[in-house]
Amino acid sequence: MFGIIKFLLKLLFFPFSIFMKSVKSKKNIFLKTVGVFISVFVLLPIWLLMILTTTVIIATHAGSPTSPFDITGNSMLPTLANGRMLWTYPVKSWFKVYQPQRGDIVIVMNAKTLHNGIESDYIKRIIAVSGDELKIENGNVYLNGLLLDEPYLATKSSTWLPDNKSSEDIIIPNGYVFLMGDNRVASNDSRSIGLIAVKDIISYFPLSAQKDLEK
Protein backbone atom coordinates (compact mmCIF):
# COMPACT_ATOMS: atom_id res chain seq x y z
CA MET A 1 0.00 0.00 0.00
CA PHE A 2 2.81 2.39 0.91
CA GLY A 3 4.49 1.63 -2.40
CA ILE A 4 1.33 2.58 -4.32
CA ILE A 5 0.98 5.86 -2.40
CA LYS A 6 4.64 6.65 -3.04
CA PHE A 7 4.20 5.94 -6.76
CA LEU A 8 1.11 8.19 -6.96
CA LEU A 9 2.92 11.03 -5.19
CA LYS A 10 5.84 10.73 -7.59
CA LEU A 11 3.44 10.76 -10.54
CA LEU A 12 1.64 13.80 -9.16
CA PHE A 13 4.84 15.79 -8.73
CA PHE A 14 6.92 14.25 -11.50
CA PRO A 15 8.36 17.54 -12.92
CA PHE A 16 9.75 18.46 -9.51
CA SER A 17 11.09 14.95 -8.99
CA ILE A 18 12.95 15.05 -12.30
CA PHE A 19 14.20 18.56 -11.55
CA MET A 20 15.65 17.50 -8.18
CA LYS A 21 17.21 14.37 -9.67
CA SER A 22 18.83 16.47 -12.40
CA VAL A 23 20.19 18.97 -9.87
CA LYS A 24 21.59 16.23 -7.63
CA SER A 25 22.91 14.15 -10.51
CA LYS A 26 26.63 13.45 -10.63
CA LYS A 27 26.54 13.45 -14.42
CA ASN A 28 28.43 16.10 -16.37
CA ILE A 29 27.16 19.66 -16.41
CA PHE A 30 25.68 19.33 -19.90
CA LEU A 31 23.41 16.41 -18.96
CA LYS A 32 22.41 18.13 -15.73
CA THR A 33 21.51 21.28 -17.68
CA VAL A 34 19.47 19.27 -20.19
CA GLY A 35 17.58 17.56 -17.37
CA VAL A 36 16.81 20.84 -15.64
CA PHE A 37 15.73 22.46 -18.94
CA ILE A 38 13.37 19.57 -19.79
CA SER A 39 11.83 19.48 -16.32
CA VAL A 40 11.23 23.26 -16.19
CA PHE A 41 10.32 24.16 -19.77
CA VAL A 42 8.71 20.94 -21.03
CA LEU A 43 7.39 18.79 -18.20
CA LEU A 44 6.31 21.61 -15.87
CA PRO A 45 4.00 23.30 -18.46
CA ILE A 46 2.46 19.92 -19.31
CA TRP A 47 1.96 19.22 -15.60
CA LEU A 48 0.34 22.63 -15.02
CA LEU A 49 -2.01 22.10 -17.97
CA MET A 50 -2.99 18.68 -16.63
CA ILE A 51 -3.67 20.12 -13.16
CA LEU A 52 -5.70 23.02 -14.60
CA THR A 53 -7.75 20.74 -16.86
CA THR A 54 -8.43 18.30 -14.03
CA THR A 55 -9.46 21.14 -11.71
CA VAL A 56 -11.90 22.58 -14.26
CA ILE A 57 -13.43 19.15 -14.94
CA ILE A 58 -13.87 18.42 -11.24
CA ALA A 59 -15.28 21.90 -10.55
CA THR A 60 -17.71 21.61 -13.47
CA HIS A 61 -19.03 18.24 -12.43
CA ALA A 62 -19.16 19.21 -8.77
CA GLY A 63 -21.69 21.90 -9.72
CA SER A 64 -19.42 24.92 -9.28
CA PRO A 65 -19.79 28.07 -11.43
CA THR A 66 -17.23 27.63 -14.20
CA SER A 67 -18.69 29.47 -17.20
CA PRO A 68 -17.87 33.21 -17.38
CA PHE A 69 -20.44 35.38 -19.14
CA ASP A 70 -19.85 39.04 -19.99
CA ILE A 71 -23.00 41.13 -19.59
CA THR A 72 -23.69 43.22 -22.70
CA GLY A 73 -26.51 45.73 -22.62
CA ASN A 74 -28.95 46.90 -19.97
CA SER A 75 -31.74 44.31 -20.15
CA MET A 76 -30.86 42.82 -16.73
CA LEU A 77 -30.55 46.08 -14.79
CA PRO A 78 -30.46 46.64 -11.87
CA THR A 79 -29.36 43.06 -11.14
CA LEU A 80 -26.58 42.87 -13.72
CA ALA A 81 -24.97 45.96 -15.22
CA ASN A 82 -23.42 46.25 -18.66
CA GLY A 83 -19.79 45.11 -18.60
CA ARG A 84 -20.09 42.90 -15.53
CA MET A 85 -18.94 39.28 -15.61
CA LEU A 86 -21.17 36.56 -14.17
CA TRP A 87 -19.87 33.07 -13.44
CA THR A 88 -22.65 30.62 -14.25
CA TYR A 89 -23.24 26.95 -13.49
CA PRO A 90 -23.21 24.15 -16.09
CA VAL A 91 -26.57 22.62 -16.94
CA LYS A 92 -25.12 19.10 -16.80
CA SER A 93 -22.69 17.53 -14.37
CA TRP A 94 -21.84 14.09 -13.04
CA PHE A 95 -24.23 14.67 -10.16
CA LYS A 96 -27.28 16.31 -11.69
CA VAL A 97 -29.03 17.76 -14.72
CA TYR A 98 -30.38 21.27 -14.30
CA GLN A 99 -34.11 21.59 -13.74
CA PRO A 100 -35.37 25.13 -14.49
CA GLN A 101 -36.63 27.04 -11.46
CA ARG A 102 -38.57 30.30 -11.36
CA GLY A 103 -36.28 33.22 -10.62
CA ASP A 104 -33.11 31.60 -11.93
CA ILE A 105 -30.99 33.62 -14.34
CA VAL A 106 -30.12 31.65 -17.47
CA ILE A 107 -27.98 31.95 -20.58
CA VAL A 108 -29.84 30.78 -23.68
CA MET A 109 -29.18 30.63 -27.39
CA ASN A 110 -31.22 29.48 -30.37
CA ALA A 111 -32.39 30.72 -33.77
CA LYS A 112 -34.62 33.34 -32.10
CA THR A 113 -31.98 34.93 -29.88
CA LEU A 114 -30.49 37.33 -32.38
CA HIS A 115 -28.22 40.36 -32.17
CA ASN A 116 -27.87 42.39 -35.37
CA GLY A 117 -29.32 39.44 -37.25
CA ILE A 118 -26.74 36.97 -35.87
CA GLU A 119 -27.57 34.16 -33.46
CA SER A 120 -26.34 35.22 -30.04
CA ASP A 121 -26.63 34.23 -26.40
CA TYR A 122 -29.17 36.00 -24.20
CA ILE A 123 -29.17 36.35 -20.44
CA LYS A 124 -32.65 36.49 -18.91
CA ARG A 125 -34.64 35.43 -15.86
CA ILE A 126 -37.00 32.47 -15.74
CA ILE A 127 -40.47 33.76 -14.93
CA ALA A 128 -42.57 30.66 -15.62
CA VAL A 129 -41.78 26.98 -16.09
CA SER A 130 -43.64 24.04 -17.62
CA GLY A 131 -47.22 23.82 -16.40
CA ASP A 132 -47.44 27.42 -15.17
CA GLU A 133 -50.24 29.75 -16.26
CA LEU A 134 -48.96 33.23 -17.05
CA LYS A 135 -50.74 36.50 -17.73
CA ILE A 136 -49.33 39.99 -18.31
CA GLU A 137 -51.81 42.78 -17.68
CA ASN A 138 -51.57 46.48 -16.78
CA GLY A 139 -47.80 46.29 -16.48
CA ASN A 140 -47.90 43.42 -14.01
CA VAL A 141 -47.23 39.68 -14.18
CA TYR A 142 -49.72 37.16 -12.84
CA LEU A 143 -48.51 33.62 -12.27
CA ASN A 144 -51.04 30.86 -11.66
CA GLY A 145 -53.67 33.48 -10.87
CA LEU A 146 -51.57 35.46 -8.37
CA LEU A 147 -49.71 38.74 -8.76
CA LEU A 148 -46.02 37.87 -9.00
CA ASP A 149 -43.73 39.58 -6.49
CA GLU A 150 -40.68 40.76 -8.44
CA PRO A 151 -38.27 42.69 -6.15
CA TYR A 152 -35.52 42.46 -8.78
CA LEU A 153 -37.29 44.70 -11.33
CA ALA A 154 -35.74 47.97 -12.45
CA THR A 155 -39.20 49.60 -12.35
CA LYS A 156 -42.38 48.24 -10.78
CA SER A 157 -45.41 47.57 -13.01
CA SER A 158 -43.26 47.97 -16.14
CA THR A 159 -44.01 44.68 -17.89
CA TRP A 160 -45.69 45.56 -21.16
CA LEU A 161 -46.48 43.40 -24.16
CA PRO A 162 -45.66 44.38 -27.77
CA ASP A 163 -48.51 46.14 -29.56
CA ASN A 164 -49.31 43.02 -31.60
CA LYS A 165 -49.69 40.81 -28.50
CA SER A 166 -52.77 40.33 -26.35
CA SER A 167 -52.88 39.84 -22.58
CA GLU A 168 -54.47 36.39 -22.78
CA ASP A 169 -53.37 33.63 -20.40
CA ILE A 170 -50.41 31.55 -21.52
CA ILE A 171 -49.95 27.97 -20.31
CA ILE A 172 -46.29 26.98 -20.53
CA PRO A 173 -45.98 23.60 -22.32
CA ASN A 174 -43.70 20.82 -21.19
CA GLY A 175 -40.04 21.43 -22.02
CA TYR A 176 -40.32 25.24 -22.26
CA VAL A 177 -39.83 28.31 -20.08
CA PHE A 178 -40.92 31.94 -20.27
CA LEU A 179 -38.03 34.39 -19.87
CA MET A 180 -37.83 38.13 -19.27
CA GLY A 181 -35.12 40.64 -18.45
CA ASP A 182 -35.27 42.58 -15.18
CA ASN A 183 -35.29 45.87 -17.09
CA ARG A 184 -38.62 45.19 -18.73
CA VAL A 185 -38.70 48.36 -20.85
CA ALA A 186 -35.37 47.46 -22.49
CA SER A 187 -35.43 43.70 -22.89
CA ASN A 188 -36.02 41.52 -25.93
CA ASP A 189 -37.41 38.36 -24.36
CA SER A 190 -40.26 35.84 -24.42
CA ARG A 191 -42.80 38.64 -24.79
CA SER A 192 -41.54 39.15 -28.34
CA ILE A 193 -39.57 36.03 -29.32
CA GLY A 194 -41.78 33.50 -27.59
CA LEU A 195 -41.11 30.58 -25.28
CA ILE A 196 -37.62 29.12 -24.97
CA ALA A 197 -36.95 25.39 -24.97
CA VAL A 198 -35.20 24.06 -21.88
CA LYS A 199 -32.68 22.35 -24.18
CA ASP A 200 -31.54 25.80 -25.34
CA ILE A 201 -30.37 26.77 -21.85
CA ILE A 202 -26.56 26.84 -21.88
CA SER A 203 -25.87 27.67 -18.23
CA TYR A 204 -27.61 29.19 -15.22
CA PHE A 205 -27.26 31.16 -12.00
CA PRO A 206 -29.73 30.02 -9.32
CA LEU A 207 -32.07 32.34 -7.45
CA SER A 208 -30.70 30.97 -4.16
CA ALA A 209 -27.25 32.42 -4.92
CA GLN A 210 -28.35 35.81 -6.22
CA LYS A 211 -27.91 37.69 -2.95
CA ASP A 212 -24.20 37.62 -3.78
CA LEU A 213 -24.93 39.73 -6.88
CA GLU A 214 -25.72 42.68 -4.64
CA LYS A 215 -22.10 42.87 -3.48
Backbone as CSV, one residue per row, in Angstrom:
resi,resn,N_x,N_y,N_z,CA_x,CA_y,CA_z,C_x,C_y,C_z
1,MET,0.830,-1.207,0.000,0.000,0.000,0.000,0.864,1.256,0.000
2,PHE,1.913,1.238,0.840,2.812,2.391,0.908,3.503,2.622,-0.429
3,GLY,3.822,1.519,-1.100,4.488,1.635,-2.401,3.586,2.295,-3.433
4,ILE,2.288,1.982,-3.381,1.326,2.577,-4.316,1.207,4.075,-4.056
5,ILE,1.090,4.449,-2.760,0.982,5.861,-2.401,2.229,6.626,-2.843
6,LYS,3.391,6.025,-2.632,4.644,6.650,-3.036,4.687,6.857,-4.545
7,PHE,4.214,5.839,-5.293,4.198,5.942,-6.760,3.263,7.060,-7.215
8,LEU,2.077,7.154,-6.586,1.110,8.194,-6.962,1.644,9.585,-6.655
9,LEU,2.332,9.730,-5.539,2.924,11.029,-5.188,4.006,11.415,-6.187
10,LYS,4.798,10.451,-6.591,5.841,10.727,-7.587,5.215,11.135,-8.919
11,LEU,4.120,10.447,-9.282,3.435,10.762,-10.540,2.828,12.153,-10.486
12,LEU,2.279,12.506,-9.318,1.637,13.802,-9.159,2.636,14.941,-9.261
13,PHE,3.826,14.726,-8.745,4.837,15.790,-8.728,6.051,15.440,-9.582
14,PHE,5.807,14.744,-10.705,6.922,14.252,-11.498,7.854,15.333,-12.049
15,PRO,7.390,16.540,-12.432,8.361,17.544,-12.919,9.363,17.949,-11.839
16,PHE,8.872,18.064,-10.602,9.749,18.463,-9.507,10.724,17.344,-9.160
17,SER,10.224,16.101,-9.266,11.088,14.951,-8.995,12.231,14.889,-9.983
18,ILE,11.909,15.082,-11.263,12.948,15.047,-12.299,13.904,16.222,-12.141
19,PHE,13.361,17.384,-11.765,14.204,18.563,-11.549,15.216,18.307,-10.436
20,MET,14.753,17.753,-9.309,15.647,17.498,-8.182,16.684,16.434,-8.522
21,LYS,16.250,15.406,-9.268,17.209,14.374,-9.674,18.274,14.953,-10.591
22,SER,17.876,15.854,-11.475,18.831,16.469,-12.401,19.821,17.341,-11.645
23,VAL,19.319,18.091,-10.654,20.195,18.972,-9.872,21.198,18.166,-9.058
24,LYS,20.729,17.042,-8.492,21.593,16.226,-7.627,22.452,15.239,-8.404
25,SER,22.198,15.128,-9.705,22.913,14.151,-10.512,24.423,14.419,-10.528
26,LYS,25.176,13.341,-10.560,26.634,13.452,-10.634,27.135,13.400,-12.075
27,LYS,26.176,13.448,-12.999,26.544,13.454,-14.416,27.208,14.780,-14.766
28,ASN,27.756,14.855,-15.979,28.432,16.097,-16.366,27.444,17.256,-16.455
29,ILE,27.981,18.449,-16.471,27.160,19.659,-16.406,26.185,19.771,-17.565
30,PHE,26.556,19.257,-18.732,25.676,19.328,-19.895,24.411,18.519,-19.665
31,LEU,24.569,17.261,-19.194,23.415,16.407,-18.963,22.535,16.959,-17.837
32,LYS,23.184,17.533,-16.807,22.408,18.134,-15.727,21.590,19.307,-16.244
33,THR,22.207,20.125,-17.128,21.513,21.281,-17.681,20.338,20.853,-18.548
34,VAL,20.559,19.793,-19.349,19.472,19.273,-20.194,18.316,18.778,-19.334
35,GLY,18.624,18.071,-18.256,17.584,17.558,-17.365,16.787,18.668,-16.713
36,VAL,17.486,19.708,-16.265,16.812,20.844,-15.645,15.942,21.565,-16.664
37,PHE,16.474,21.774,-17.884,15.726,22.458,-18.940,14.445,21.702,-19.269
38,ILE,14.540,20.374,-19.440,13.366,19.572,-19.794,12.323,19.614,-18.688
39,SER,12.776,19.502,-17.430,11.826,19.483,-16.317,11.111,20.813,-16.157
40,VAL,11.814,21.939,-16.408,11.230,23.263,-16.193,10.421,23.741,-17.385
41,PHE,10.947,23.563,-18.595,10.318,24.164,-19.773,9.466,23.193,-20.602
42,VAL,9.524,21.907,-20.297,8.709,20.937,-21.031,7.717,20.241,-20.093
43,LEU,8.260,19.574,-19.087,7.391,18.792,-18.205,6.522,19.658,-17.296
44,LEU,7.084,20.759,-16.778,6.306,21.608,-15.874,5.082,22.224,-16.557
45,PRO,5.201,22.792,-17.783,3.996,23.303,-18.455,2.947,22.227,-18.711
46,ILE,3.405,21.023,-19.093,2.460,19.922,-19.315,1.749,19.574,-18.006
47,TRP,2.516,19.541,-16.922,1.963,19.222,-15.602,0.933,20.275,-15.182
48,LEU,1.264,21.550,-15.385,0.344,22.628,-15.019,-0.949,22.549,-15.825
49,LEU,-0.825,22.242,-17.122,-2.010,22.102,-17.973,-2.879,20.943,-17.503
50,MET,-2.248,19.835,-17.122,-2.994,18.679,-16.626,-3.736,19.028,-15.336
51,ILE,-3.051,19.734,-14.423,-3.669,20.121,-13.159,-4.842,21.062,-13.399
52,LEU,-4.644,22.055,-14.291,-5.702,23.017,-14.595,-6.908,22.327,-15.216
53,THR,-6.661,21.461,-16.188,-7.750,20.740,-16.859,-8.526,19.872,-15.876
54,THR,-7.793,19.161,-15.020,-8.429,18.299,-14.029,-9.274,19.119,-13.056
55,THR,-8.738,20.270,-12.639,-9.456,21.141,-11.706,-10.761,21.643,-12.312
56,VAL,-10.705,22.075,-13.581,-11.900,22.578,-14.262,-12.945,21.477,-14.410
57,ILE,-12.500,20.275,-14.772,-13.432,19.154,-14.943,-14.110,18.818,-13.619
58,ILE,-13.308,18.744,-12.556,-13.867,18.424,-11.241,-14.830,19.513,-10.786
59,ALA,-14.420,20.781,-10.969,-15.280,21.898,-10.549,-16.592,21.897,-11.320
60,THR,-16.511,21.637,-12.627,-17.706,21.615,-13.469,-18.678,20.544,-13.009
61,HIS,-18.152,19.349,-12.793,-19.026,18.238,-12.432,-19.405,18.233,-10.965
62,ALA,-18.762,19.069,-10.172,-19.164,19.215,-8.775,-20.251,20.264,-8.631
63,GLY,-20.624,20.903,-9.758,-21.688,21.898,-9.724,-21.209,23.279,-9.337
64,SER,-19.952,23.585,-9.590,-19.422,24.917,-9.285,-19.592,25.822,-10.497
65,PRO,-19.670,27.151,-10.285,-19.787,28.068,-11.429,-18.468,28.141,-12.187
66,THR,-18.464,27.693,-13.421,-17.225,27.631,-14.197,-17.325,28.332,-15.547
67,SER,-18.514,28.860,-15.882,-18.693,29.469,-17.202,-18.810,30.986,-17.067
68,PRO,-17.775,31.743,-17.469,-17.868,33.207,-17.378,-18.734,33.774,-18.492
69,PHE,-19.581,34.742,-18.138,-20.442,35.377,-19.139,-20.355,36.886,-18.962
70,ASP,-19.954,37.578,-20.020,-19.851,39.037,-19.985,-21.213,39.655,-20.304
71,ILE,-21.707,40.480,-19.398,-23.001,41.132,-19.593,-22.855,42.253,-20.618
72,THR,-23.676,42.181,-21.669,-23.687,43.217,-22.699,-25.098,43.801,-22.782
73,GLY,-25.208,45.090,-22.563,-26.514,45.732,-22.621,-27.105,45.942,-21.235
74,ASN,-28.315,46.499,-21.226,-28.952,46.895,-19.966,-30.237,46.133,-19.656
75,SER,-30.460,45.006,-20.327,-31.735,44.305,-20.149,-31.881,43.659,-18.779
76,MET,-30.775,43.463,-18.043,-30.861,42.824,-16.731,-30.604,43.804,-15.583
77,LEU,-30.654,45.101,-15.879,-30.547,46.083,-14.791,-31.783,45.979,-13.889
78,PRO,-31.674,46.227,-12.597,-30.460,46.637,-11.874,-29.619,45.470,-11.368
79,THR,-30.062,44.234,-11.667,-29.363,43.057,-11.141,-27.967,42.916,-11.716
80,LEU,-27.860,43.060,-13.038,-26.575,42.874,-13.725,-26.334,44.040,-14.672
81,ALA,-25.280,44.779,-14.410,-24.969,45.959,-15.221,-24.129,45.587,-16.436
82,ASN,-24.222,46.412,-17.459,-23.419,46.245,-18.662,-21.935,46.211,-18.300
83,GLY,-21.225,45.223,-18.844,-19.795,45.113,-18.596,-19.416,44.201,-17.441
84,ARG,-20.391,43.788,-16.658,-20.094,42.899,-15.532,-19.913,41.474,-16.013
85,MET,-19.100,40.704,-15.296,-18.941,39.284,-15.613,-19.701,38.455,-14.574
86,LEU,-20.445,37.465,-15.050,-21.174,36.558,-14.172,-20.681,35.134,-14.419
87,TRP,-20.283,34.469,-13.343,-19.869,33.069,-13.444,-21.097,32.188,-13.246
88,THR,-21.443,31.427,-14.278,-22.652,30.617,-14.248,-22.332,29.135,-14.086
89,TYR,-23.373,28.388,-13.760,-23.242,26.950,-13.486,-23.570,26.137,-14.745
90,PRO,-22.891,25.006,-14.942,-23.208,24.154,-16.094,-24.562,23.482,-15.918
91,VAL,-25.246,23.241,-17.028,-26.572,22.619,-16.939,-26.478,21.105,-16.733
92,LYS,-25.303,20.539,-17.002,-25.116,19.101,-16.800,-23.822,18.859,-16.035
93,SER,-23.876,17.929,-15.102,-22.688,17.529,-14.368,-22.800,16.045,-14.056
94,TRP,-21.779,15.509,-13.418,-21.836,14.093,-13.039,-22.959,13.829,-12.039
95,PHE,-23.320,14.869,-11.286,-24.226,14.666,-10.164,-25.679,15.043,-10.459
96,LYS,-25.903,15.906,-11.439,-27.283,16.311,-11.692,-27.418,16.947,-13.071
97,VAL,-28.668,17.026,-13.513,-29.033,17.761,-14.720,-29.930,18.903,-14.272
98,TYR,-29.650,20.095,-14.747,-30.380,21.271,-14.298,-31.866,21.185,-14.606
99,GLN,-32.668,21.492,-13.593,-34.113,21.590,-13.743,-34.505,23.058,-13.552
100,PRO,-35.058,23.703,-14.576,-35.371,25.133,-14.494,-36.246,25.482,-13.295
101,GLN,-35.886,26.561,-12.620,-36.629,27.042,-11.461,-36.993,28.513,-11.675
102,ARG,-38.163,28.898,-11.246,-38.567,30.295,-11.358,-37.568,31.184,-10.612
103,GLY,-37.207,32.279,-11.239,-36.283,33.223,-10.621,-34.838,33.011,-10.990
104,ASP,-34.491,31.839,-11.507,-33.107,31.599,-11.934,-32.755,32.489,-13.118
105,ILE,-31.510,32.907,-13.179,-30.986,33.624,-14.344,-30.326,32.600,-15.251
106,VAL,-30.650,32.647,-16.542,-30.125,31.650,-17.471,-29.505,32.306,-18.705
107,ILE,-28.556,31.585,-19.278,-27.980,31.954,-20.576,-28.592,31.023,-21.609
108,VAL,-29.193,31.592,-22.652,-29.845,30.777,-23.682,-29.373,31.215,-25.071
109,MET,-29.486,30.284,-26.004,-29.180,30.629,-27.393,-29.922,29.682,-28.322
110,ASN,-30.586,30.268,-29.315,-31.216,29.484,-30.370,-31.435,30.399,-31.581
111,ALA,-32.203,29.947,-32.533,-32.391,30.717,-33.767,-33.180,32.005,-33.544
112,LYS,-33.832,32.135,-32.382,-34.621,33.344,-32.104,-33.857,34.391,-31.303
113,THR,-32.762,33.995,-30.690,-31.985,34.933,-29.880,-30.937,35.591,-30.779
114,LEU,-31.330,36.686,-31.370,-30.494,37.330,-32.379,-29.976,38.679,-31.901
115,HIS,-28.784,39.025,-32.381,-28.224,40.362,-32.174,-27.662,40.824,-33.511
116,ASN,-28.245,41.898,-34.042,-27.874,42.386,-35.371,-28.005,41.296,-36.424
117,GLY,-29.044,40.477,-36.280,-29.317,39.436,-37.255,-28.491,38.178,-37.100
118,ILE,-27.615,38.133,-36.088,-26.741,36.974,-35.868,-27.162,36.263,-34.587
119,GLU,-27.218,34.940,-34.636,-27.572,34.156,-33.457,-26.609,34.464,-32.317
120,SER,-27.163,34.794,-31.163,-26.341,35.223,-30.040,-26.914,34.664,-28.749
121,ASP,-26.118,34.695,-27.680,-26.627,34.226,-26.403,-27.289,35.364,-25.648
122,TYR,-28.399,35.045,-24.996,-29.166,35.997,-24.199,-29.062,35.609,-22.730
123,ILE,-29.079,36.604,-21.870,-29.169,36.353,-20.440,-30.488,36.942,-19.933
124,LYS,-31.317,36.083,-19.361,-32.648,36.486,-18.910,-32.998,35.737,-17.625
125,ARG,-34.156,36.088,-17.074,-34.642,35.433,-15.859,-35.832,34.530,-16.190
126,ILE,-35.852,33.357,-15.559,-37.000,32.466,-15.735,-38.167,33.001,-14.912
127,ILE,-39.265,33.269,-15.594,-40.474,33.761,-14.929,-41.487,32.643,-14.728
128,ALA,-41.605,31.767,-15.705,-42.568,30.661,-15.615,-41.948,29.401,-16.205
129,VAL,-42.300,28.270,-15.630,-41.782,26.976,-16.086,-42.946,26.121,-16.590
130,SER,-42.625,24.941,-17.060,-43.643,24.044,-17.622,-44.816,23.845,-16.667
131,GLY,-46.019,24.008,-17.199,-47.222,23.816,-16.399,-47.772,25.082,-15.784
132,ASP,-46.981,26.144,-15.747,-47.442,27.417,-15.171,-48.430,28.111,-16.105
133,GLU,-49.334,28.891,-15.497,-50.238,29.751,-16.256,-49.818,31.199,-16.045
134,LEU,-49.529,31.889,-17.115,-48.957,33.232,-17.048,-49.875,34.240,-17.724
135,LYS,-49.991,35.419,-17.109,-50.743,36.502,-17.727,-50.040,37.821,-17.434
136,ILE,-49.928,38.661,-18.459,-49.335,39.991,-18.314,-50.430,41.015,-18.571
137,GLU,-50.688,41.839,-17.575,-51.807,42.782,-17.682,-51.512,44.033,-16.849
138,ASN,-51.758,45.187,-17.459,-51.566,46.483,-16.778,-50.163,46.642,-16.187
139,GLY,-49.187,46.128,-16.913,-47.800,46.290,-16.483,-47.344,45.304,-15.433
140,ASN,-48.227,44.388,-15.051,-47.903,43.422,-14.005,-47.930,41.997,-14.537
141,VAL,-47.282,41.090,-13.809,-47.229,39.679,-14.175,-48.044,38.873,-13.174
142,TYR,-48.913,38.038,-13.685,-49.718,37.156,-12.842,-49.316,35.721,-13.150
143,LEU,-48.951,34.997,-12.108,-48.512,33.617,-12.270,-49.451,32.703,-11.508
144,ASN,-50.074,31.789,-12.247,-51.042,30.858,-11.660,-52.126,31.595,-10.868
145,GLY,-52.572,32.723,-11.435,-53.671,33.483,-10.869,-53.292,34.493,-9.802
146,LEU,-52.011,34.555,-9.420,-51.570,35.464,-8.367,-50.581,36.487,-8.902
147,LEU,-50.657,37.710,-8.373,-49.707,38.744,-8.756,-48.313,38.312,-8.340
148,LEU,-47.383,38.332,-9.277,-46.022,37.874,-9.004,-45.218,38.974,-8.333
149,ASP,-44.612,38.644,-7.194,-43.728,39.577,-6.493,-42.370,39.546,-7.174
150,GLU,-41.938,40.699,-7.704,-40.680,40.763,-8.444,-39.790,41.884,-7.891
151,PRO,-39.113,41.654,-6.774,-38.272,42.686,-6.155,-37.038,43.055,-6.968
152,TYR,-36.709,42.243,-7.963,-35.519,42.462,-8.783,-35.758,43.431,-9.943
153,LEU,-36.982,43.855,-10.171,-37.290,44.700,-11.326,-36.642,46.079,-11.240
154,ALA,-36.277,46.607,-12.395,-35.744,47.970,-12.454,-36.846,48.971,-12.108
155,THR,-38.057,48.723,-12.613,-39.201,49.599,-12.355,-40.440,48.743,-12.138
156,LYS,-41.168,49.002,-11.066,-42.376,48.238,-10.777,-43.441,48.483,-11.845
157,SER,-44.279,47.482,-12.053,-45.410,47.568,-13.007,-44.956,48.071,-14.374
158,SER,-43.828,47.519,-14.864,-43.263,47.972,-16.139,-43.252,46.868,-17.197
159,THR,-44.017,45.809,-16.959,-44.013,44.675,-17.887,-45.116,44.848,-18.921
160,TRP,-44.722,45.309,-20.092,-45.693,45.556,-21.160,-45.478,44.598,-22.311
161,LEU,-46.548,44.265,-22.994,-46.482,43.404,-24.164,-46.313,44.240,-25.425
162,PRO,-45.711,43.675,-26.478,-45.663,44.376,-27.766,-47.076,44.687,-28.249
163,ASP,-47.191,45.679,-29.095,-48.507,46.136,-29.561,-49.315,45.036,-30.244
164,ASN,-48.600,44.078,-30.854,-49.307,43.023,-31.596,-49.633,41.810,-30.727
165,LYS,-49.410,41.924,-29.410,-49.687,40.812,-28.504,-50.865,41.154,-27.604
166,SER,-51.654,40.126,-27.264,-52.775,40.330,-26.346,-52.396,39.831,-24.958
167,SER,-53.170,40.205,-23.963,-52.878,39.838,-22.580,-53.576,38.548,-22.155
168,GLU,-53.802,37.646,-23.105,-54.473,36.393,-22.781,-53.548,35.490,-21.958
169,ASP,-54.141,34.561,-21.227,-53.368,33.630,-20.400,-52.521,32.714,-21.283
170,ILE,-51.314,32.450,-20.810,-50.409,31.547,-21.516,-50.108,30.372,-20.605
171,ILE,-50.326,29.162,-21.071,-49.952,27.969,-20.309,-48.641,27.449,-20.896
172,ILE,-47.630,27.361,-20.057,-46.293,26.975,-20.527,-46.263,25.476,-20.780
173,PRO,-46.005,25.046,-22.016,-45.981,23.603,-22.318,-44.744,22.918,-21.746
174,ASN,-44.811,21.617,-21.709,-43.696,20.822,-21.187,-42.433,21.056,-22.020
175,GLY,-41.313,21.249,-21.333,-40.041,21.429,-22.025,-39.731,22.864,-22.397
176,TYR,-40.527,23.828,-21.908,-40.317,25.240,-22.256,-40.341,26.114,-21.002
177,VAL,-39.786,27.303,-21.147,-39.832,28.306,-20.080,-40.150,29.665,-20.697
178,PHE,-40.643,30.561,-19.851,-40.921,31.937,-20.266,-39.891,32.817,-19.582
179,LEU,-39.137,33.579,-20.380,-38.028,34.386,-19.870,-38.283,35.870,-20.064
180,MET,-37.812,36.677,-19.105,-37.833,38.130,-19.268,-36.608,38.733,-18.585
181,GLY,-36.190,39.897,-19.092,-35.121,40.642,-18.448,-35.675,41.442,-17.275
182,ASP,-34.817,41.806,-16.342,-35.269,42.576,-15.178,-35.598,44.020,-15.538
183,ASN,-34.986,44.520,-16.601,-35.288,45.866,-17.092,-36.325,45.725,-18.204
184,ARG,-37.573,45.599,-17.808,-38.622,45.192,-18.731,-38.818,46.135,-19.916
185,VAL,-38.485,47.418,-19.751,-38.699,48.358,-20.853,-37.562,48.310,-21.872
186,ALA,-36.517,47.527,-21.583,-35.368,47.462,-22.492,-34.878,46.032,-22.630
187,SER,-35.812,45.109,-22.792,-35.435,43.701,-22.893,-36.194,43.004,-24.008
188,ASN,-35.444,42.363,-24.886,-36.019,41.525,-25.931,-36.093,40.106,-25.370
189,ASP,-37.291,39.631,-25.075,-37.408,38.364,-24.362,-38.637,37.590,-24.839
190,SER,-39.151,36.712,-24.004,-40.261,35.841,-24.422,-41.527,36.596,-24.794
191,ARG,-41.632,37.846,-24.387,-42.795,38.639,-24.788,-42.816,38.858,-26.300
192,SER,-41.625,38.894,-26.900,-41.545,39.146,-28.344,-41.057,37.934,-29.133
193,ILE,-40.125,37.164,-28.564,-39.566,36.028,-29.319,-40.206,34.699,-28.944
194,GLY,-41.075,34.719,-27.945,-41.782,33.500,-27.587,-41.074,32.660,-26.537
195,LEU,-41.652,31.500,-26.289,-41.112,30.582,-25.283,-39.750,30.043,-25.714
196,ILE,-38.951,29.666,-24.716,-37.621,29.122,-24.972,-37.571,27.671,-24.501
197,ALA,-37.060,26.806,-25.346,-36.948,25.393,-24.972,-35.881,25.212,-23.898
198,VAL,-36.161,24.336,-22.958,-35.203,24.059,-21.880,-33.865,23.594,-22.457
199,LYS,-33.913,22.867,-23.568,-32.678,22.353,-24.176,-31.778,23.467,-24.700
200,ASP,-32.329,24.678,-24.836,-31.538,25.802,-25.335,-30.871,26.590,-24.212
201,ILE,-31.054,26.140,-22.973,-30.367,26.771,-21.847,-28.934,26.266,-21.808
202,ILE,-27.984,27.192,-21.845,-26.562,26.844,-21.877,-26.000,26.715,-20.463
203,SER,-26.337,27.673,-19.614,-25.872,27.665,-18.230,-26.843,28.495,-17.397
204,TYR,-26.637,28.509,-16.080,-27.608,29.194,-15.219,-26.953,29.726,-13.959
205,PHE,-27.670,30.647,-13.300,-27.262,31.159,-11.997,-28.498,31.124,-11.113
206,PRO,-28.502,30.268,-10.080,-29.732,30.019,-9.322,-30.191,31.214,-8.491
207,LEU,-31.488,31.284,-8.272,-32.069,32.335,-7.453,-31.476,32.322,-6.047
208,SER,-31.204,31.109,-5.531,-30.700,30.969,-4.164,-29.342,31.615,-3.953
209,ALA,-28.594,31.831,-5.035,-27.252,32.419,-4.916,-27.218,33.887,-5.316
210,GLN,-28.361,34.463,-5.632,-28.355,35.810,-6.220,-28.167,36.928,-5.227
211,LYS,-28.219,36.652,-3.930,-27.908,37.692,-2.954,-26.476,38.175,-3.111
212,ASP,-25.601,37.263,-3.567,-24.197,37.616,-3.780,-24.038,38.659,-4.885
213,LEU,-25.028,38.769,-5.777,-24.935,39.728,-6.882,-25.046,41.151,-6.385
214,GLU,-25.547,41.347,-5.194,-25.720,42.684,-4.644,-24.402,43.273,-4.156
215,LYS,-23.384,42.409,-4.014,-22.100,42.873,-3.479,-21.281,43.572,-4.556
